[in-house]
């Protein structure tokens, strides 16, 4: 099994920045092969895709972002540290949510939460106006 633990959330002013981290353990030695993603959720709304990073069919890494965060958020991974990051800049009030990292056994990218096999506990990001 794989355990994922997010950190880095908090309260930030609109226009500010945060970097979220997600550390994997349990099967961390295999994390390099997994597809990874970030999702977010607010009360009363379904979980929303944010960003993903994984292997393409040509066996190189690729990233994909939701339109709402493209150009502001950057997903990255450090396989040696078994960690995935999301750098968030120019934060808006609408970015306020609980952010979850996720991992899937298959190595490709995915925007579909149902494709992911492991989930972290979430970290709260609150953006004040």
N, C-alpha and C positions, 0 to 999 in steps of 0.2 A: 504494500500500500504506500501511498504518497500523502504526506501532510504538507499543507501550504499555509504560511503565516504571513499576513500583510502587515505592513507598518508604514508610518510616514504621514498618516492623515492628521488633520487638525483644522484649526480655524485660521482663515487667511482673508485678507481684504481683496475685494475685486481688483483685478489687474495684477495680482501677485502670483507667486509660483509655489508649487510643492513637488516633491519627488516621492512617489510611492515605491515601496520595495515589497517583494514577495519571495520568501525563502522556502525552498523545498527540502524535505527530508524524507527518510524512509527508503526511497529508491532514488536518492539524489544522484547516484552515479550514472543513471540513465536519463537524466533530465535533458541532456543535449539533444536527444532524439525526439522529444515531445513538442507538440504544438502548445503554445501558451497564449493566454488572452486576458484581457481586463474587461469587466462588465461593471455596471452601476445600477443602483436601484433606489427609488424613493418610495415612501409609504403610499399604498394605493395604486402603484404603477408596476407594470411588469419589468423584469430585469432587461436592461438595455445594453447592447453591444457597444464597446468603446474602441478597443484596439486588439490586434492579434499579431503574433510573429511565429513563423514556422517555416518548414522546408517546402520548397516548390518541387514540381515534378522534375525539374532539372537539378535538384539537390543543392540549391543555394537558399539562404534565408531570404524571406520577403516579409513585408509588413503591410497591414491594411488598417484603415481608420474609419470610424464613423464620420459622416460629413460634418456633424456638429463640433467635432474636435480637431479635424484635419488642419494642420498648420499651427496648432497650439500645443498638442500633446505628442510625445514621442515615446514609443515603446522600444525597449532594448533588453538584451539578455546577456548575462555573464555566466556561461556554462561552468567555468571553473569554480564559481561561487554558488552554483545551483540557484541562481536568483534572476528574477525578471523585474524590470523597473518600468515605471511610467513617469516621465518628466512632464509636468503640467505647467504651462505658462499662460499668461493673460487670462487668468481664471475669471469666470463669470458667476453670478448668482445661480444661474441655471445649471451649473456644474455641481451644485450641492447634492450629495448622495452618499450612500454607502458604496464603497468601491470594493469589488471582489476580484481576486486573481483566480485563474483556472488553468488546468493542464489537461491535456488529452493524450492518450496513448499513441494515437496516430500523429505523425509529425507535422502535418500540414496546417495551414491557417484555417480558421473557421470563424464566422460571425454568429453561428448558431449555438446557443447555450447548451442545447441537448447533445452536442457532440463532445462535450467536455466531461471527463471522468472524475476529476478531483477539483475541489473548491476550497478556498480559504474561508476564514470566518468573517472577513470584511473589515474595512477601516473607514471611519467616518471622515468625510471631507465637507466642511462647511465654509461657504464663501459669503462674506458679508458685503453689503452694498455701501 
